[in-house]
Amino acid sequence: MTEFKGRREDDRLLTGRGQFTADWNLPGQLYAHFLRSDRAHAEIVSIRANVPGVVAVLTGEDTAHFKTPPPMVTYSGKGGAMIKVPHREVIARKRVRYVGQEVALVVAASPAAAQDGAEAIEVEYRDLPAVVDAEEALKPGAPLLHEGIPGNLSFDYEYGDEKATADAFARAAHVTRLTLDSTRISGTPMEPKACVVSYDAASESYDIYAPTQGMVLMRPNITAITGVPAEKVRIHARDVGGGFGVRSQAYSEYCALMLAAQRLGRPVKWVGSRFETIVSDHHGRAAKLQGELALDRDGRFLGLRMRWVVNAGAYLSQPGPLINTRNPASHAINVYRIPALYGRHILALTNTTSTTAYRGAGRPNVSYLVERLVDEAAREMNIDRADIRRRNFIPRDAFPYKTPVGSTYDSGDPAGELALALEKSDWKGFEARRKMLRGIGCAVFCEPSGAGAAPKEEAEIRFGASGEATLHVLSGPSGPGHETVLPEVVGRLLGLDASRIELKASDPSGPALIGAGTIGSRSMMSHGGALAATAQEVIKKGIDLAARALEVSAADVEFRDGRYRVRGTDLSIAFEEVARRYGSQLDARGSIPTPTAFPGGAHVAEVQIDAETGHIDVLRYVAVDDSGRVLNHALLDGQLHGGILQGLGQVLAEQCVYDEASGQLLTGSFMDYAMPRTDMVPAMELYDHSVPSPTNPLGVKGAGEAGTTGALPAVANAVIDALRPLGINHVDFPFTPARVWAAIQNARRSPLAR
């Protein structure tokens, strides 16, 4: 593998030469500003939109012809019922249903004039009662958000075998029960939401500049909403300042800007504020998790029951229902042999921002619930926390392992991961380090990675006149280092210097490819795998060309270590020379069936709590991960570091809070929304325990979401371990100093503590 010398992207990004959405400026462009609802639930009685000094004002009447995209969930739920999808107005018409919903779009000659114009609009509302809690929204008599969706129940999904699970619980010697709150959080990418749209009347086509995790994720949304054919939509995203799942689909603002650009015949640019990003970007998590684990007298798992109540928001994001139903069902048993499983996930509509996939996309909720159940079962049954896991792991030789819902774990070694994590964290030596309110916790997990809506993933490799190569894939440029690692992969396979290979990801001027974008930790499996398959096609084409250059029969030529060789002789020619001579004759397209793999890991966190303030210090964090074959260690470590920190953010600080009475978002800026900070970062130690995946040509597994999936339960278990001497066995997320301090004070006042 080529020595890592930094990401290729870094020179551009660190010297201020990146091109994010706000950096795009088109000749003659106008500027937009959105007027947003300042209340959670109300009828729109009237809008006075005749505002001087602006070019145009669009309201819900202008966008009334736009449609709602079909759901990604096409399977039925409990009793055969299908998901109920409320219509989502691009600009609110007649009614607003959450704080921050778009009420009008103002276009003017400058950003300031557009903002002034929006502030001059007068809207008369008739307030309606609001409900922001999912369980409250499902109760009889709760305020109804949409007339066609009784009881605010959008989807009731079940999986597994209810009767077999009930039988397992009936014969159990012990049952552990837990209810956890996976709090609502904001993705808060570094780059706020923004969009620039230009319209060409001659071709009736649009150029859209917006942050995206892949153009093929966003374009179908735009087509479904606006009716504009896909071939008339070109999406540009040179650099994207963070994705995390919240930048996969088209937001309403983009479609409104398309209409404005088409009507006005000039490009229209909008750059959202941080408040707009927090209030209107789709949120993550927001689920109440209930779990029950049945065990025999020896601590072996017999059955698992889950019930999630998911706060879907006022409308459904496209990925949200999928990642809260089928995604978690596929790995609900986590890394354990649990023969009986039943789950029920209920999606409720509330007067809040929609929720969607956020780093982990349902996976961290599974690992958090299961690993907390396992720790609690160990405590209740007086079994060592590591031993109870070892007794129940899926053994390495049982892979591929079919779960009770029919998904298949491709490969893994949970016991090996845990053994290495315990060794590297000095788990056995912790008791000598233990003191008041110091704790250690572990979590072992697996998670689905890969997949996608398309049946296959395509890639194309094209060669220039001097032998340089250009790679075309459908990945999104949101920070994972694809510009660096994908050329490395192809360069290694072909024997071509990676510096002579350029990646063009989601290029609107490139070939029309089948596949999906950068979601679900899939890029190296799908895009890298497709490029590996395409490189093999290039090599095959090169055999005839090498034979021509060497003046031998193609049947006598083989390819090895970057050279075409004539069998039984020392006659050879480098691939690089063949590429220089024949250029575009080597162009090839290749594909692989869309792969899925189940990466896993074992993480250990050690924490210390200050009893006087409730502040938690994460002293040490050890992560052992199975990411399959490792292609670029620095980039892999970067993905894990980022994921772990985002997990720490949810555990220790982050939470979107709505006022229950008014539905107002109380955490709409960084003054109130607590982001992860550098002082949360412990000494992270990362180790590999790789089992290559058989599902893709590179043997890789996803890594982008593993850090978050392991961090939630590992840190939660460590904090509870530290608090257990005080009789505290549960604290809700986030573990803020105030919340932890209150729990400590309550425990000290409890009669049981005296």
N, C-alpha and C positions, 0 to 999 in steps of 0.2 A: 504494500500500500504506500502511496506517495506520502512523504512527510507532510504533516499539516503545517501550513504557513499562514494561517488566518483565512477567514472567509473571503471569497472573491468580492462579495457585496460590501465588505467593510470599508474599503477605500472610498467608495462612493458615499456611503451612508455617514461615515465619521467625518468627512470633510464637507458636509453640507450640500452635496451634489445629488442627494436622493430626489426622486420625483414622486411625491405623494399627491393625493388628489388636490389638495389646496395649492400645489405648485403648478397645476395646469391652468393656463390662461389662453383663451382663444380670441382671435380678432373680433371686435365688435360685441364682446360679451356683455350681458346684463347681469344683475345680481339679485338674489332671492333671499327672502326671510319668511319664516313660517310663524304665523300667529297660532299659539297653542292654547288648548283648554286649561283654564286655571281651576277647574273643579272636576271631580271624579265622575259625576253622573248628573246629567241635566238635559233637558230638551232645549234645542236652539229655537228661540221664539223669533228672533230677527237678527240680521247682520247688516250694519250700515257700512258698506264697503266702497262708497264713492269717495276715495281719498285723493286729494290733490298732490301733485309732485311725484307721482309714481307712474310707471309705464302700464302696469296691469295688476289686477287683483283676481285671483281664482278662488272660488268657494266650492263647497260640496256639490252644488248644482252643476258646476262645470265638469266634475269628475264622476257624475252619477252613472255614466255608461261603463265605467270600469268594473271588472269582475273580481271575484275572489279565486285564487289558485286552488286547484283540487288538492285534497290532503295527500300526504305521503302514506298515511295509514289507509290501506285498502282492505284490510282484514277485519273480521267481525269481532265484537266483544261478547260480553256475558249475554247469554240467551239469543245469540245471533244478531244483536243490535249493532248497527254501524255507527261510526263516529258522526256527531252532529257538528257541523262547521258553520259558525256564524259568518254572515257577510261582513267583510271588512271594507269600509269606505276609504278611498285614498285620501280624501279630505272629508271630515265629518259633515254629515247632512242630517238635519233634524234632531240629532242626538249625539252627545259626547259620552264616552264610557270610561275614560281614565284621564288623570291629570297628565297633560303633555300631548294629548291627541291633536292632530293637525286640524285647525279650524279654517284657516285661510292661507293662501300663498300670495305674497306681495313681491312684485318684480319692479326694480328701479335701476337708475343709472349708476348707483353706488351702493355698497353694503349699508352705509349709514342711512341713506335715503330709504332703502327697503325696510330697515328696522324702524325708522321713524313712521313710515307708512303703516306698518303692522300695528304699532302702538296707537295709531289714530283710529283704527277700526273699532266700531262700537258693536258689541254683541250683547243681546239680551237673552238671558238664560232663565229657565224655570227649573229650579233644583229638584233632584230626585234623591231618594235615599241610596246610599252606597254601601257596598259590602266588599271588604278587602281580604278577609280570611276565607280560605277554601272550605274548611269544615262548616263555618257559619253560612257560607253561600249555598251549601247543600241542604240546610235545614228548611223545613216547611215555613213559609211566610217570609223567607229572605227576599230582598229586592231582586227582581228578575231583570237580567241584563238584555236578553234577546227573546222576543215573543215566541219564536219557533223552537226554543230549547227549554223545555220545562225543568224546573228545579235547578237550573244552571249546570246541569250534568251534560258535559260534552261527550264523554266516553267512559265506559265501564268495562275494563279489560281483565280477563282472567286467563291463567295458564296453569299447566300442571294437572294433577289428578286430585280433586278435592276429597273424594272418598278414601283413596289409598292414604292420603295424608292424615285424614281424621282417624283412620285405623292405626296408623303409626303413633299418633298422639295418645290414643286410648291404651296402648300397651307400654307407653313410656314410663320409666321409673322417675324421670324428672323432666320438667318443662321450664325453660327460661324465657321470660318475656321482657321486651323493651319497647319503648316509644321514643323516637328521636326526631329532632327537628333539623332538617337540612335547609338552612336558612336561604332566603332569596339574596342573590348577590348580583352585582353589575359587572359586566365584562371589562368595562373601562379601558378599551385599547388606547395605546399612546396617541394614536391618530384619531381625532374626533371624526364623527360621521360627516361626509361631504360628498358632493356630486357636481359634475359639470356635464351639461348635455348640449349637443349641437344637432341640428336637423338639416338634412339636405333634401330640399323639395323635389329636385329633379329625379332622384332615386327613391324618394320617400323612405330614407333610411336615417338611423340615429347613431351617433357616436356618444357613448356614455363613459365617463371617467369617474370611477367610484372604487372605494376599497372593497376588495372581494377575495374570497378564498378559492376562486376559480370561476371563469366566465360561464362554464356549463352548469354551475350551480345557480347562478343569478339569472341567466338569460331565459330559462323556461318560466320563471316567475314573471318576468317582464312581459313575455308573450302572453301568458295566461291572463294577466291583469289588463293589459292594454289592447290585446288583439293584434299587435304588430308582429308580423312573421319573424321567426328567429333569424332568418337570413338578412333581415333589415336592421338588425341590432348588433353593433360592434361595441364590445366592452373592453376598456383599457384600464390596466392597473400595473404601472411600472413598479412602484414600491407600495407596500401596505404596512402601516404601523400597528400590527397586531390583528389577529383574527379571533382565536379562541372559541370559534363556533358561532359567534354573533355576527359574522360577516359572510354568511353563506348564501342568504337569500336576498332578494330585492326588497328594500324598504319602500313604504308608501311615498316618501319624499321624492324618490328617484322617478317614479311614474308621474307624479305631479309636475316635476321639472320637464319631463318629456313633452307633456301637453303644452306647457308654457313655451318651450323652444319651438315647437311646431306652429303654434298660433302666432308667435311674434316674429318668427323667421330669423331669430338671432340666438346665439348660444346663451345659456343661462347657467350661472354658477351659484352654488350655495355651499357655505362652510358652516357647520353647526357649532354651537358652543359646547363647553363641557357639560353644562346643565342639560342641554338637548340630548347629548349622548347618554347621560345617565338616565334621563326620564323616558327616552323613546327608543334607544337601542333595546333589543330584547334582553331580558334578564335571564339568570341561570338558577338552577336548583329549585327552591321553593316547594318543598315536599315534606309532609309529615309521614314518617316511616315507622310502621309497627311491625315487629317481628316476634315469632315464637319458634323456639328450637326444642325439639323432643330428643331425649337421650335415654339410653338404657343405663343400668346400674353401673356399668363400667365406663361410662362417659363416651360411648359411641353414638354418633348421630343417627337418628331414625327418621326424622322428618323435619321439614321447615315450612312455616307459613309466613307469608308477607302480606301486608296491606299498606299501600301508599295512597295518600290523598294529595294530589298534585294541584298546585295553584297555577292554572294555565294562563291567567290574565283575562283581559276583556275580549281578546280575539286569539286565534290559534296561530302561532308561528308554524311554518311548514315542518321543521324537524321536531318541534316540541313534543307532539303526541307520540311520535315514533321512539324518541330516546327515553320516554317515560313508560313505555310498554314493552315492545319487542326487544329493545336493546338490553334492559336489565333482566328480562326473562331468560335470555340466552346464556347468562352466567350467574343466575341467582344462587346456585349452590356454591359459588365461589370455587375454592380449590379442594372441596371435600366430597367424599363419597356419601351423599345424602340420597337414599333411594326414593323418598317420597317428598314431593314438592307441590305446594299450591300457592299461587299468588293472585292478588286482585289489586289492580291499580285504577284509581278513579280520578278523572280529570275534571276539575271544577272551573267555571268561569267566574271571574271577580272583576271589580273595578280597579284593575291595576294593569301595568305594562305586561305585554305578553312575555312568556318564558320560552326559552329555546335551549338548544345544545350549548353548553358552556364547558370548557376544558374538562373532558371526562364524559360528558353527555350521558348521564345516568349511571355510569360505572362507579364513580366515587360513592354514590348513595348505596349501591349494593355492598361494596367492601366495607363501608362505614357501619351499616346495619349488621352484616354477618359477623364481622370481626369484633364488634362490641358485644354481640350475643355470645360469641365463643368465649370472650374474656369473662363475661358475667357468669356463664355456665361453669367455667373453671372455678370462679370464686365460690359460687353457691354449692358446688359439689366437692370443694376442697381438693381440686386436681391442679397440678402445675400447669401454667398457661401454655408452655411449650409442649408438654406431654399430651395435653388434650388435642392439640393440633396434629401432632405426629400420629396419634391413634386414628385420625380421621382423614388424613391426606389421601388424595388420589395418587397411587404410586406411579413412579416414572414408567414402569413397564406396562401400565394400563392405558397409556396414550397410544393412539387417539382414543379419547374417552367420550362416550355419548351421554349427554345429560338427560335428566328426566323429561325435558321439553324437546328433545331431539336435536339440539345443537351439538356440535362435535368440537371438543378441544383438540387441536391438532398435535400438540406436543408440549412437554413441560416436565418440571421436576420440583414440585413445591417443597419436598423434604430437603432436597439439596440446597435450595434457596434459603430456607430457614436455618439450616445448619451453618451456612457461611455467614449469615447475618448475625446469628448469636455469637459466633466466634469473633467476628470483627468488632462487634459492639461490646465485647467482654460482658456478656449477659450474666454469666456465672459469678463474675466478680462484683456485680452491682450491689449486693447486700453490704459489702464492705464500704461502699460509697454512699449508701442510703442514709439520709438524715431527715429531719422533719420537713415534710412537704417536698421531698425529692422523689421522682418516680420514673419508671421505665416502661415502655410499651412496645409491642410488636404488632405487625399486621402482615398477613400473607394474602396474596390476591392473584386473580387472573382477570383478564378483560378482553372483550372482542375488539379486534382491530381490522381495518380494511373494509371490505364490502363496498357498497355504493349502488346507485340505482341502475347503472348500465351492466349488461351481462359480460362485457369484456372491457379491457383497458388497452387503448391503442397508443402508439408512439411512432414518431417518424424521425429518421436521421437523414440529413441532406449534406452534400459535400460541395465545397466551393472549388474554384479553378486551381487553387494552390494546395488543395488537400485539407483545408480546415473544415470542421464539421459543425453543423447546427442541429440541436436537439429540439424537437417539438413534443411537448406533453401538455396535459390539462391541469397541472398543479397551480396553486395560487401562491403569490409571492408575499406571504405574511410573516416572514422571519425565520423559517427553519433552516436556511442555508442551502436551498436546492441548487442555486447557481454554482455552488462549490461542489457538492457531493455528486450530483447526477453526471456532470462531465467527468468526475473522477471514476465513476463506475464504468462509463462507456470507454474512457481512455484506457483503463486497466484491461478491459475485455479485448479491445482492438490493438493495444500496443501503441496508442496514439497519445502524445503529450496532452494532458488535460487543458493546458493553457491555449491549445489550438481548437478547443471545443467550446461552443457557446450554447447556453440554454435559452430558449424562448418559450416561456411558460404561458399558457392561455393567451397566445398571440392571436389577436383578431384578424391579422393578415396571413396567418399561417394555414396549414391544412385543416380540413374539417375532420376532427377525430372523434371517436366514440370513447366515453369514459366519464370520470367524475373528477371533482376538484380535490382540494386539500382539506379533508375532514376525516374524522374517525381514525387518526393515526395510520393513514393508508398510503402516504406518498411513496415511501421507499418500496413497499410491497407492490403497489400497483404501477406507479409511474416508473420507479426504478426497475421493477420486473418487466414492464413492457419495453423499456429501453434495452434491457438485457436480451430479450427475445428479438428485438429489432437488430441489435448488434450481431446476433447470430445470422440473421438474414443478410446483413452487410458482408459478413465473412463468407457466406456461401456465394454471393455474387462475386466476391473478390477472387475466388478460386479460378474462374475462367479468365479473369483479367490477369491474374498472376501467371497463369499458364501461358497466356499470350506473350507476356513480357519475358518469361523465361524460355519460351519456344519449346514447351513440352506439352504432353497431354494433360488435360485437367484431371484425369483419373489418377495421375501420379503425384498430385499436389495435395498437401495437407497443411493445416494452419495450427501453429503452436507458438506460444510466448511472443505474440506480436509479429510473427514472420510466416510467410508461405514458404514451405520447404518441399523439395522434390525428394520423395522417399528413397532412401538408400544412397543418397548423395549429399554433398555439402553445398549444393546449389540452393539458394534461397533469395527472397526479396522481402523487405520489411513492408508491413501494411502501410506505413506512412508513405513509402515510395509509391505503392500502388495507388493510394489516394491522391498523391500529387499528379500522377500521370493521367488518371482516368476520372477524377472528380465526380461529377454528378452521375456517372454510370454506376456508382455504388449506392445511390439513394435507395432507401428501403423503408417500408412500413411494417411494423410487427405488432402483435397483440398477445395478451394472455387472458384466460378467463379471470374475471374479477376475483381476487383471492381474499380469504379471511384467515386470520391466525389469532391465537390467544396468548399474547405475552403475559408474563407474570412477574412476581417479585416478592421479596420479604424485606420490610422496612422496620427499623428500630429507632425510636426516639427516646431521648433522656431529657427530662425537664426538671426545673427547680422553680417553686412558687414562693414568692415573698408573702408571708402571712399578713403583714401589716398593710400591704397595698393590693394584693391579689395579682400582681404582675407575674407573668410566666416567662421564664427564660428557657428557650430550647438550647440546651447545652451541647448536644451532639445529635447528629442524624446520620445513620448508616443505612444505605440502600443497596440491596442486592437485586439486580434485575435480569430477567431473561428477555432480551430484545432480539433473540435469534442471532444470526450472524451480524457482527458489528462491522460496518463499512468505514465509518469515520468517527473515531472515539471522541474527539473534541466536540463535534456537533451533537452526538448522542448525549454526552454529559451536559451540554447546554440545554437540551430539551428536558432532561431530568431535573436539572437545577431549577429551570423556570416552572415546571409543573409542581415540584415540591413547594416552592415559594408560594405559588397560587393556592396550593392546599393549605399552607400555613395561614395565608390570608383569610380563608374561610373559617378555619378553626379559631383563630385568635382575634380577628378584628372585623371582617367585612360583613355588612348586612344592610340591605335596602329595607327601610322602615316606612310604613304608611300609617298615618293617623287613622285609627279605626272608625272614628266618627265622621270625619270629613273626606277620607280617602286621599288626603294630601301626602305627597312624597316628602318625608322629613329629611331625607339624606340626598339631596339633589346637587351637592357640590363636595369638593374635597375638604371643605371645612367640617362637613358632617359625615361623609362617607369615608370610613377608615381604610385606606389602602395598605397593602403589605409594605413594610419599611425595612431598610437595610439592617436595623438592629434586631429584626426577627430572624435574620439568616444565621443559622448555626454553622458549626464546622461540619460540612457535608462530606461524607466519605462514600464514594460510589464504587461498586464492584460488579463484575459480570458473572453470571452463571448461565451461559447461553446454551440453548438447545435449538439448533436451526429448524426453521419451519419447512415442512415438505410441501407447502401450498403455493410457493412462488419460486421463480428461478434463482433468486438471490439468497433464499433461506432466511430472510429478515422477518421481523415482527414489528408491530407499531411501538413507538416510544413516546410520542408527544403527550399522551394522557396518563402514562404510568405514574409519573411523579405525584400528580394530584390524587390518583386513585389510591396510592399507598399512604400518602401523607395524612389524609383525614383520619383514618382509623388508628394509625400508629401514634400520632400526637394525642388524639383523644384518649386512647388507652393509657398513654403515659401520664396524662394529667389526672385521670381518674385513679390511677395507681398511686399518685402522690397524695391525693385527697382521701384515700380509703382509710387511713388511720384515724381520720376525724369522723368516720361513718358516712362519708359522702360517696355515693356510688353513681351519681348522675348529675351533670350540669349541661344545660342547653348551649348550643352554639349561638354566637361566638363566645369563646372563653375570654371575655374582656376583663380587665382588672376589676371593674365595678361588680361584674356578675360573680366572679370567683371570690372576691372579698366578701360579698353578701352571703354566699354559700358557706364560707368559713365562719362568719359571725353567727349565722343561724345554727350551724352545727355546734358551736361552742355554747350556745344558749340552750341547746336541746338537753332534756333530762338524760338522754342516753350518753351524752358526752361527759357527764359529771360522775 
